[in-house]
Amino acid sequence: MRIARFVDQAEPTYGIVEGPADADLSELSITALQGDPFFHGIQPTGTTHRLEDVRLVAPIIPRSKIVGVGRNWADHAKELGNEVPTSPQFFLKPNTSVVGPNEPVTLPSWSEEVSYEAELAVVIGTICKDVPVSRVDDVVFGYTVANDLTARDAQRTDLQWARAKGFDGACPLGPWIETELDVEAAGGLAVRSRLDGELRQDGTTADMVFGVKELVAAISEAFTLLPGDVILTGTPSGVGTVEAGQRVECEVEGIGTLLTHLRR
């Protein structure tokens, strides 16, 4: 099931995206839900729109936090000159960094080296703490696509990564949340990015140092996770810088493609 947030004429509303997974936008529809599915469950209304007639916004604005995982792909760690960690490494991004699909991101004036990072994102569905690996599926609401935009120059000079990873617009999410995704599929799920249509990243989640279940379990040891919290699971090699006027497409197999426009 694909859960999205959209704007028609009023406030953002949750809805179920319906239609074939490989269909064009014109072939998809969205049925509005009653209330917030994180607290009221999936309650469809009788209101349906063509997807191309509404505007999708970020499928979730975390009420609490976004937890990023650093250096979780060996090749990416090496391309930045870092060692592969022996335990998961975490950082936080504020919820003000979230933007939705096809929305513009204003590059920060204080950075000349912002790069893209296509990632699989985990969306938590229930309050939880100290979750064992065997119970991770019980606390996950679904999965979406993220672009962990990073100011590399600030990341190198700052003692902490808050500015480099947390500036406004640094966490595009979308286009929707897929609630039924096999993240342990044989061979993994493809994670790709394209810059102005040119393939830049092409990896698979099978190459992650720590898998989804290990990450959720480890993060829940450090933090109480709340409904709507988002976990970014890391990125494959091939990251590079972006400039104003360019567009980045981040794709995760089984979910879809997240498009971000950059501007100054």
Steps between C-alpha positions, in 0.01 A plus 500: 500500500628845408414775750552859387419850621347736251349844464187558296349828619523475876744368759730206419311171508618142513391269223549158342665507157329250272604360166779282355844548654655574159215721375533856377375778725191538282400142580515537878236623743503588868223429750489729801528350848312599811743660744860402565578134418779498760241543774162410347592213270418475129146636458423582134236762422287516186709781350735408214711723277717441199855518631603749233227739623645535852837603640694245699683628807740321734334172602593563861627792706663327799351623826821413680814430293681373196787266583771468235750217476849597388741291293264203474620404151864395483563650155353835605712510813810432293421762234497765775822367652337345807531163669202265501349521850487197728169619650220720360578873504206739550423867448177703524324724251221738613149467362539847347741342250216299340356594161279299270526357149558740212551787744791744462785510749688826550869427529648663813694821433783388732582182306656448158502121515156345553474138388215255446456162672224262388377290791238252613311656791316310773184653648418393857136420574479466877675622813779259585820457696763223512344313208655156439589415140226238497231765568610779267226421245243568773610862546557601136215681322668493159779631281563803283778658293732765643765736367742569785634831367831581667718813508836323468710810572316557830517130578878518476546817704227475768550295813146361469289430188189694607551784251636283218212252519217706648458817296153587371411265213781254576261203523271456199263205559250329271318447282302279742538235770492139384365284782575165338867483403731201539821667613663158541435391141774287346753726333365806680305797365655731242581852622585750225539870438507702179625855458326675211408155368854356521545194721733578791427241770404139440515271802297242683396476864677163512821706515405681820736438790206476742156390380167668572413278795841543661474878461152533649597279792821694566337843466219401736762420764615862488171681440134440565346492153162664440239455225617685192869499588718439195825305474735560205697182433801633310599545136700316235814642339480755221402812694585835346425869527197684365449850367202731475279408206577130518261220593567181694294183466536248782350157445448197721378180340147411607414853612553752222694813407546821699573812293671806653574835332792713623509881503685792658 
